[in-house]
Amino acid sequence: MLAPSTMNVPVDLALGVILPFHGHVGMNYIIGDYVPRAARGVARAALIGTTFVTALGLARLNIAGPGITTTVKSLWGKKED
């Protein structure tokens, strides 16, 4: 996280895949435990859509933007005028 941005590219790309996957797997178990059987199909379809949009957003942030790690670092940095 403290390295220059060019060294963060592999970490950013890995996070762009791992974070949506982790969220998807966890929410899938929550849906299986707490959503009634009749609504599970719709809930899982919404989850797939949400996971896909999240992965696309993180990919765009990594490819066309500053990347995940630089964005997170900017939350604690000084604002430039």
LINVEN-V167492 format. One record per pair of residues at least 24 apart in sequence whose C-alpha atoms are under 7 Angstrom apart, sorted by the first residue. I is the first residue (numbers start at 1). J is the second residue. If there is no record, write none. Layout:
i=I j=J
i=I j=J
//
This chain:
i=1 j=69
i=5 j=70
i=8 j=69
i=12 j=62
i=12 j=67
i=12 j=68
i=12 j=69
i=13 j=62
i=16 j=55
i=16 j=58
i=16 j=59
i=17 j=55
i=20 j=51
i=20 j=54
i=20 j=55
i=24 j=51
//
